[in-house]
Amino acid sequence: MAPRGLSAEEKRVKLLEIFHESKDFYQLKELEKLGPKLKGIVSQSVKEVLQSLVDDGLVQADKIGSSNFFWSFPSQRGTMVFRPPLIGFRGVLIDTREGYQIQQAELRAQIKTEKAARVENENRTEQLRKLQQLKKTHAGLLDELGAYGACDPAKVEEMRRAVTLSKEAAIRWTDNFSMLLSHFTRQHGVDAGDIRRHLEVEEEYEDIC
């Protein structure tokens, strides 16, 4: 059986969900792309569905320059019961402010509830004192650890590895110099000592401890 297409009302609900879930502003072209992708609304029907939402006051529209923008917030439908919808960005700002005021009231109530659950008593006071002391001890230990950072086993091992790599590199370049020196003396019949003196390279340059 072929899947049933969305009804007109289902399209309205789903298109409105795009606005309420994102709380953003859109142009028609954007909605025609998001409708099929997010809600399964056929692209060709988005314009008609959007216009019906605008006509019912569930979606607001405003023209900025040459572009039309559409928006709708979750609190908008409730506020329409108490006052006529305000057109333009002033209405959006009022709706947003009311939403923040509701959130603020909820947070204040939550803070009040949490404070009521944390009744001050002797045991709580003592536990808080211990917590502060442990925080100070922890901070002191971190400072002490930082002072001995150079003796950290991981850092010591890192330095030991760096020394080993440096020694290996020195041996490698010394060997390269020896081979180059030998090749040059054979090709040009020059005394190796003269070349070392000219380059200020001591005779013991190969002795790497």
N, C-alpha and C positions, 0 to 999 in steps of 0.2 A: 504494500500500500504506500503511495506517495505521501511524504510528510505534509501535514496540513499547514497552510500559510497562516500568517498572523492576521487576526481580525483588526478592524480599524481602531478599536479601543485598546487592544494589546499593543499596537504600534504607538499609540499616544503615550501609554504608560512607559513603554521601553525607551522612547525618545526622551521623555521627561527624566528618566533615570540617568541618562547620560549627563544632563545638566546637574542633577542633584548629587551624583556620585563624584563629579569632578569639581563642582562649584567654580566653573570657569566660563569665559565668554567664547562664543563661536560664530563663525560665518556659515552661510548655507553650504558652501562647497566642503567645508570641514565636516559638517554633519552628514552630508551625503556620502562621505568616505567612512565615517565612524559608525553610522547606522547599520550597514551590512556587516561590518567587521565586529562590532561589539554586541549588537542586539538582534541581528538577523533581519533587519528591516530593509526591504528592497530599496536601492538607491533612488529609483525613479519616484517613489512614493514619499520620500522624506520631506520634500518641499510642501506637499499638500498636508501632511500630518503636522508639520511645524506651523503652518498657517492656522490650522484649527486650534492649536494650543495657544497661539498668539491671540486669536479671536476670543478665546475663553478666558484670557487674562492669566493663563498658567505659565506663559513664557513672555518675557518682556523683550522689546525690540527697540533699537535706537540706531540712527544713521550718523556715522562719524566720517566726515569727508564724503567720499564716494562709496563707502562700504557700510553694509548693514550688519549689526551685531545683535546676537540673541543671547539671553541668559535667563536662568531661573534657579532660585535657591530653595532648599528644603523648607525653610521657615516661611516662604512666600505665600504658600497656599493657606496657612493658618492665619496670617495677618490680613489676608483679603477678607476674612469673615468680619473683621472689626473695622476696616476702613477701605475705601476705594483704592485700587492699585495706583501707585505713584509711577509716572512715566519718566524714564531717563535715569541717569546715574545717581541722582539724588535719592531716588527710591531705593536703588541698590545699596547705597551707603546706609540708609535708615534700616533696611532689613538686616544688613550685616551687623550694625550696632546692636540691634535687638537680640540677634543671635549671640553676640559676645556677652550681653548683659545676662542672658539666660545661663550661659556657661559660667559666668562669674558667680551667680547665685548658687549654682550647683557646687562649685568649688568651695565656696564659703560654708555651705552646709556640710560638705565632706570634711573640711577642716574642723568644724565644730564637733562632728561625730568622732573623729580621730582623737581630738583633745579629750573628749569625754571618756574614751577608752583608755587613756593614759593618765589615770588618777595619780596625783603626787602622793607618795608614801615613803616611808623610811627605806624600804627595800629598793624601790626604783631610784631614789636619790643615791643610795650606795652603789648601785650598779652603774649609774651614769658617772659617778666619781671614779670608779675603777676603769671605765671605758676611757675617760680622759687621761688617766695615768698611763694606761696601756698605749694610747696614741703617742704620748710624750716619749715613752720608752722605745717604741717603734721608730720614731723620728731620730732619737739619739743613736740607735743601732745602725740606721741607714747612714748617718753622718760618720760613724766610726768605720763602717764598711768602706765608705768612700775614701777615708784617710788611708786605708790599707789596700787601696785598689791596685797598686803596683805589685802587690804580693798575691793577687788573685791567681789561683792555679791555672785558670784558663788563659789569663794574660801572660803568665810565665811561659806556658806551653806555646803560646802564639809567638813570643819573642824568641824562644828556642828554635822554633820552626823557621823564623825569619833569618836567624843567624846561619842555620844550616843551608838555606837557600842562597844566602849571600856568599857563603864559602864555596858552594857548588858553582855559582856563577863566576867567582874569581878564578877557580881552577880552570873552568871552561875557557875563559878569555886569555888566561895565561898560556894554555895549550895552543890557542889560536895564534897568539903572538909568536910563540916558539916556532910553529910551523911556517908562519909567514916570514919570520926572520931567516929560517933555514932556506926557504925557497929563494928569497931575495939574494942571499949571499952566494948561492949556487949559480943563479942567473947572471949576476953582475960581478962576481969575484971580489966582493967587498968583505972585509973582516967584520965578523959579528960584533966584536968589542967596540969597533969604531961606531957602528950603528947604535949600540946601546948608549955609548957616551954622548953621541949626538942627540939622542932622544931622552937623555938623563934617566936611563933605566939601569938600576944597580944589577950586579952580577947575581945577587941572591934573590932576584925577582920571582924565581920558581919556588922558593921555600915558603909555602903557605902553611902556617900552623893551624 
